[in-house]
Amino acid sequence: MATTSASLVAADLRVLHTAGQQYFAVVQHGRHAGQIELALTDGRYAWRHSLSPSELSRPAHMSASDFSARLLDGLLAKGDACADDEIVVCRTSPESSDLQLEWKATVQQPGALGLVVSLQQVR
């Protein structure tokens, strides 16, 4: 884990294999819930996106900080992330060089019912 600027305090690297492609993902995260920066490269081109807390696609019953933590775990394949988490990277259109990253996961809610909730973030 590397130290970065004051607002982004950590950066982690992960190799993603999706749709027959390999990407290197650098995920930077900070002190504030939802502050995530993602950089992807296929070795030839690079893409970067900053995800603000207002862009989080969290369920109403889940706090922004809990959702952000679970999203980070999924992007980095650690913590609560499980083998069922899915990350898909694809072009926004066949003629575009822009990429879209989609993360999907399920979590089981605590309590007597043990409801399973689907989580998703697209950027």
Secondary structure by P-SEA (a helix, b strand, c coil): cccccccccbbbbbbbbcccbbbbbbbbbcccccbbbbbbbcccbbbbbbbccccccccccccaaaaaaaaaaaaaccccccccbbbbbbbccccccbbbbbbbbccccccccbbbbbbbbcc
